[in-house]
Amino acid sequence: MPLLETCKMLQSFGYRAGARMRLYGEDLQITSEPFLDGEHIVVRATSARGAGDERTVRIPIPVIRMASAAKAA
């Protein structure tokens, strides 16, 4: 599946700028749309508590697989 379609499906799963989610045991505020960083699809995020710098966070591989499968179906 093309990367652009996978990223659009990830956005529909909630990985989009302005969304809040719990990922890797931390509440995060997503600040970017999904994008490719090297070999991984990532988003930029900050702590939802307002503390901390913006950082790059990998989207878990099982979620990427679900997005790819959902778009292919």
C-alpha positions in Angstrom: 0.0 0.0 0.0 1.3 3.5 -0.8 2.7 5.4 2.1 0.2 8.3 1.6 -2.8 6.0 1.9 -1.4 4.4 5.0 -0.8 7.9 6.6 -4.4 8.9 5.7 -5.8 5.8 7.4 -3.6 6.4 10.5 -5.1 9.9 10.7 -8.6 8.3 10.7 -7.4 6.2 13.6 -6.6 9.4 15.6 -2.9 9.9 14.7 -3.4 13.6 13.6 -2.4 17.0 14.8 -4.4 18.2 17.8 -5.4 14.7 19.0 -4.5 13.4 22.4 -3.7 9.7 23.0 -2.0 7.4 25.4 1.0 5.9 23.7 3.9 4.0 25.2 2.5 4.6 28.7 2.3 8.4 28.3 -0.5 10.8 27.5 0.6 12.7 24.4 -0.6 15.7 22.4 0.0 14.9 18.7 1.4 18.0 16.9 1.8 16.7 13.4 0.3 14.4 10.8 2.0 11.0 10.3 5.1 11.1 8.2 8.0 8.8 7.2 11.2 9.2 9.2 13.9 6.9 7.9 12.2 3.4 8.0 9.4 4.3 10.4 6.1 6.1 10.3 6.1 8.7 13.1 4.3 11.7 14.5 5.6 14.7 16.5 4.2 15.0 20.0 4.5 16.7 23.3 3.4 15.6 26.8 -0.4 16.1 27.2 0.4 17.7 30.6 2.1 20.6 28.8 5.6 19.8 30.1 8.4 18.8 27.9 9.7 19.4 24.5 8.2 18.2 21.2 9.7 14.9 20.1 9.3 12.3 17.4 7.3 9.3 18.4 7.0 6.1 16.4 3.6 4.7 15.6 3.5 1.1 16.7 4.0 -1.5 14.0 0.7 -3.4 14.8 -1.2 -0.1 14.3 0.5 0.5 10.9 -0.4 -3.0 9.9 -4.0 -2.5 10.8 -4.1 0.8 8.8 -2.6 -1.0 5.8 -5.0 -3.9 6.0 -8.0 -1.6 6.5 -7.2 0.4 3.4 -6.5 -2.8 1.3 -9.9 -4.3 2.3 
